[in-house]
Amino acid sequence: MANPSSKKVIYAALIGNGLIAVTKFGAASFTGSSAMLSEAIHSVVDTGNQILLLYGIKRSKRPADAQHPFGYGMELYFWAFLVAILVFAAGAGFSLMEGISKIRMPHPVENPEINYLVLGLAGIFEAFAWTVAYKEFRRRQGELGLIEAVRRSKDPTVFMVLFEDSAAMLGLMVAAAGIALGDWLGIPEIDGIASVVIGVILAITAILLAYECKGLLVGESAAPETVSRIRRILDSDQRVKRVNEVLTLHFSPTDVLLNISLDFIDGINSGEVEDLISVMERRLKSEYPEVNRVFIEAQSWTAHRRSMRPRG
């Protein structure tokens, strides 16, 4: 499931995009601006995306059952991936078609001052939503760079809203520039070109989001430094001869599966092994609250190597 602060980011974006969509549609219908209509559709798509993310968070919280013994955490990744596809299919597709149509059959934008007013208000709403998302992202980013932080993030909700809001801010600037240049130069086709550019921005955003969500949906391990620290904890016990393997898998941002293969020293009896495994499991769960399931296998290094050989 997602962090509670993630929902705050989504709600802020949902409210902002809902208000923006209403004002943009009003301006588009009154002025006939293709770029403004594309921006209105963009805001509707973003609003729908936030609803889907909230739905994904709710679905991911369902407890494990016989059919899904590891829970439903990955539903969040599925709905996030669907959101990325919708940005491309709905937002980018409509903007490109609308822009091409306006270029082929141009008509001047009426009362462009209304568009400027609406775009200014939309900029204020978007700036607010973007600031909330950026602050939350920065809080989790730490010392990592922007791209690395996105690559390592296991909670798609925050970086998706941040990317969407960033694309929205760029779209507003493109729409304003297209409307202004078209009106000033008397070339209505520029309004259509702006709509096409907005579609390209949305398409690029959708591709980036889909790529990042795909990795989470397929299955990603915990951060390398987390795996290294877990190895050091296991190696610190003198009864462990060798850590054969440490495997991790994120089922959700706060649900990690940990699978360990250990080679214990000779002479240790089964009772001691059972007690040691229990101690290790409690310590690992205590130090890493996101690790909800720990499976520790006692296996010699030779047997482990043999089991890793490719079959067939």
Phi, psi and omega in degrees: 000160182277158176295143179305327179294336177296322180294326177298318179297316182293317179297321178297316179292323181297313180296314181298313182292326178297314178295319181295318183300317181299313182293323180292318179297320178299316180292320181296317181291330183278327186254340181077021181281126178291319179296321179292321177296320177298319178294324178296314177298320177304314181293324178295316178299316179298320178298314177298324179297317179297322177296318179295322178296318178297320177296320178297319177298316180297315180295324184290344182276353181298140182289159178296149177220186183297325181282328179231079186295341178260012176088188185244021184303325183290351175299328177301319180291325178296312182292327176295319178295320178297322177300316180299320179294321181294324177303319181286308187293313184273302185293303183294316182300313181294318181298318179295316180294317180296319180294316179297320178298319180292324178293321181286324180232075185289147172212143185294150176279128180269144178047061182298341180300327178296319178297319180298319179296314181294318179296324177295315178296319179298322178298322179294314180298314181295321180298321178296310180297319180296320180297317178299314181293320183293319179298318179293320179295317179297324179298324181271340186293322183065228181265003180286153173288168184301309183295317180295323179295320177294317181298324184270347183294136177254001178246100185289342187298318184289309183288336176291315179296320179297316179295316180298315180293324177295318177296323179295319178297317177297319179298320178298318180294319179295317180298315179298317180295318180295316180295316182295313181294319179298320179288318184290318182271350183070030180240092184296340179298334180298326177299319177292321177299320178300320178296320178296317179298319177300319178298320178295319178300316180293322180296316179297316178300316181296319180296316179297316180294317180297321180297315181292320181290328179301316180299319179292321182291321178291325179125116180241150179278171174292168181301144182305321180293328176294315178298320179296318179294322177297318177299318180295322177298315181293320181291339185289342180274127184293343180278353177263116179283320183203140171270106184291315187199143173230114180244136178230154178209128177275118171271338175197173180303333183239025180220107183241134173266132180237121180240126188232139172242123184237144173253111182273160180295156178291148175094350179279134183273170185297325179296317179295321178298316180297317179295318181296319178298319179296318179297315180298317181298315180297319182294315181296318179292328179290318183280336180230087184301335180288344178278104184262339181226128180233125176240118182245124183250130175270117185205136178293156180299321180296314179295322179296315179298321180294320181290339182274351180294138179297143181263159176085000000 
